[in-house]
């Protein structure tokens, strides 16, 4: 696993197992974004994100 490097861009993504959904209800999207705001936003700039029922992308 490579460390976070200043002035470097990363594409972060995750996908569910099989045909399961990561986000099953609208509340799950809100919860994810609240945690992202709390833990990631203070240390990394986000240029774009996409949350879909079975996976997400962060750039």
C-alpha positions as CSV (number, residue, x, y, z in Angstrom):
1,X,0.0,0.0,0.0
2,X,1.5,3.3,-1.0
3,X,1.3,6.3,1.4
4,X,-0.5,9.5,0.5
5,X,1.9,11.8,-1.3
6,X,1.4,15.6,-1.5
7,X,0.4,17.0,-4.9
8,X,-0.6,13.5,-6.1
9,X,-4.0,12.5,-7.4
10,X,-5.7,9.2,-6.5
11,X,-8.7,7.5,-7.9
12,X,-10.3,5.6,-5.0
13,X,-13.1,3.1,-5.7
14,X,-14.9,0.2,-4.0
15,X,-17.4,-2.3,-5.3
16,X,-19.7,-4.6,-3.4
17,X,-19.5,-8.4,-3.5
18,X,-21.4,-10.0,-6.3
19,X,-24.7,-8.3,-6.9
20,X,-25.1,-6.8,-3.4
21,X,-25.6,-3.1,-2.9
22,X,-23.3,-1.0,-0.7
23,X,-26.0,1.7,-0.4
24,X,-29.4,0.0,0.2
25,X,-31.4,3.1,1.3
26,X,-31.1,6.9,0.8
27,X,-29.9,7.2,4.4
28,X,-26.8,5.1,3.5
29,X,-25.6,7.8,1.1
30,X,-26.1,10.5,3.7
31,X,-24.2,8.5,6.3
32,X,-21.3,7.8,3.9
33,X,-21.0,11.5,3.0
34,X,-21.1,12.6,6.6
35,X,-18.3,10.2,7.5
36,X,-16.3,11.2,4.4
37,X,-16.7,14.9,5.5
38,X,-15.5,14.1,9.0
39,X,-12.5,11.8,8.2
40,X,-11.3,12.5,4.6
41,X,-12.1,16.1,3.8
42,X,-9.8,17.5,6.4
43,X,-6.8,15.7,4.8
44,X,-7.6,15.4,1.1
45,X,-9.2,17.5,-1.5
46,X,-12.0,15.9,-3.5
47,X,-12.5,16.9,-7.1
48,X,-15.4,14.6,-7.9
49,X,-17.3,11.7,-6.5
50,X,-19.9,9.3,-7.7
51,X,-22.0,7.1,-5.4
52,X,-24.0,4.3,-7.0
53,X,-26.0,1.5,-5.3
54,X,-23.2,-1.1,-5.7
55,X,-20.0,1.0,-5.8
56,X,-18.4,4.4,-5.4
57,X,-15.6,6.5,-7.0
58,X,-13.7,9.3,-5.4
59,X,-11.3,11.5,-7.3
